[in-house]
Amino acid sequence: MRLYAAKIPVIAADIVRTLTLDKDIEVGDGPEVEDDLASVLREYLRVEREITERGKDRAERIGAGATEAQKFKRQLADERNFGLGAEGISWMLDQLVQMLLRSNNVDEVFAEDAVLRRKMRAILERHMGVDDEMDKEVRSRLKHLSEGTQNWDVEYARVMEQVKRRKNVD
């Protein structure tokens, strides 16, 4: 699962729409609340990029490879109490709930934190699951090639790029 920058406005709008329709929150200015939630998601991407780069830099300094870079990335994330992978959704949910509670654009929060988290998790997973869908679509188009070959790798990258463009995903 991966969060794409292009999906952030859609995710934020979906969260606000779902929570307001279900009467979990009351908002004065929906687009402003969407902007508040989108800022949390953009911050997640920013911090993730920063941690990734710092992990790669550490690995390069000692002449290590990608495996060590991943270890350094995990270590940096742990130091900052930042979630990666599946833990990333939990980190985002914590931040999104806090944003709803603190935002001047949210008039009232009626639902319990656990209810908000459950509903927002479903929305995040649905939108972030686009990776799995795209992978299945690409693989279905490449059935005529043997996976693991150089030709398959080249075609996989090419077809994946086409699918991403069509779905408007960065």
Secondary structure, DSSP 8 states (H G I E B T S, - for coil): ----GGGHHHHHHHHHHHHHHTTSEEES-HHHHHHHHHHHHHHHHHHHHHHHHHHHHHHHHTT--HHHHHHHHHHHHHHTT---THHHHHHHHHHHHHHHHH-TTEEEE-S-HHHHHHHHHHHHHHHHTHHHHHHHHHHHHTTTS-TTSHHHHHHHHHHHHHHHHHTT--
